[in-house]
């Protein structure tokens, strides 16, 4: 589910803007990293604090 929600939200922002994504699904770490690489978006920062994963994703296209 984190990928579907991330895609939906990134489509709402302008190219160059940054989307903050928080997830508590351990699989989201690899899933979102792979999704960003495949779709051409850039993960500017990734943080892991306990069970919470936070991604800062820059929309590239």
C-alpha positions as CSV (number, residue, x, y, z in Angstrom):
1,X,0.0,0.0,0.0
2,X,2.8,2.6,0.6
3,X,3.8,2.5,-3.1
4,X,0.2,3.2,-4.3
5,X,-0.2,6.0,-1.8
6,X,3.2,7.5,-2.7
7,X,2.5,7.4,-6.4
8,X,-0.9,9.0,-5.9
9,X,0.6,11.8,-3.8
10,X,3.7,12.5,-6.0
11,X,1.4,13.0,-9.0
12,X,-0.2,15.9,-7.0
13,X,3.0,17.9,-6.6
14,X,5.0,19.9,-9.1
15,X,8.3,18.7,-10.7
16,X,11.1,19.7,-8.3
17,X,9.0,19.6,-5.2
18,X,9.7,17.2,-2.4
19,X,7.2,14.7,-0.9
20,X,7.6,13.4,2.6
21,X,6.5,9.8,3.0
22,X,6.2,8.1,6.4
23,X,5.6,4.3,6.5
24,X,5.6,1.6,9.2
25,X,5.7,-1.3,6.8
26,X,9.2,-2.8,6.9
27,X,8.9,-3.8,3.2
28,X,8.4,-0.2,2.3
29,X,12.2,0.5,2.6
30,X,13.2,-1.6,-0.4
31,X,9.8,-1.1,-2.2
32,X,10.0,2.7,-2.3
33,X,13.7,2.8,-3.1
34,X,13.1,0.5,-6.1
35,X,10.0,2.4,-7.2
36,X,11.9,5.7,-7.1
37,X,14.7,4.3,-9.1
38,X,12.3,2.8,-11.7
39,X,10.2,5.9,-12.0
40,X,13.1,8.4,-12.1
41,X,12.3,10.2,-8.8
42,X,15.1,11.0,-6.4
43,X,15.2,10.0,-2.7
44,X,16.9,13.0,-1.1
45,X,16.9,11.5,2.4
46,X,15.9,8.3,4.2
47,X,15.5,8.0,7.9
48,X,14.6,5.1,10.1
49,X,13.5,5.7,13.6
50,X,12.1,2.6,15.4
51,X,9.4,1.2,13.2
52,X,8.9,4.5,11.3
53,X,10.5,4.9,7.9
54,X,10.7,8.5,6.5
55,X,11.5,9.2,2.8
56,X,12.0,12.6,1.2
57,X,11.3,12.1,-2.5
58,X,12.0,14.8,-5.1
59,X,9.6,14.6,-8.1
60,X,11.8,14.5,-11.2
61,X,9.2,14.1,-14.0
